[in-house]
Amino acid sequence: MGKNASGEPNEPRMSVKGPLIFSAVLGVIAGFFTMIFSTGGAENQLRWDLGVTAAGIAFIAALLVVAVLTMAGKDNPDHLSQGSGVNRSSAKIPGGAGTVGGQKRAPREPQADPDTVGDEDQNDDGGSPRPQV
């Protein structure tokens, strides 16, 4: 009932082996290093109890993080990778990657208005132009 007419599953199934193996490896590493470093020197016995506790905590924490990240991941819809889109090619954007290495334009000089005497913005001092000295 959960399959479509062709008999193929609707979505690819995720395996549980990868996250379990990853978490187990992290647990073994954490347990080993905790057991070694918690002895306090070469004359003391290995602390198996702390090693097993650290391995269990690391295994559960890593499995929890992997599970949350797996649930949070969401693939993009298929329609986003199809169609032409707006400005899909950066070479066609004005001033984009298509203009790199092309013609270099000289910067434009600001044009002075010959009718204006003195002040460019005549509205800041009541609308009268600044007197020439």
Salt bridges, closest charged atoms under 4 A:
ASP49 OD2 - ARG47 NH2 3.16
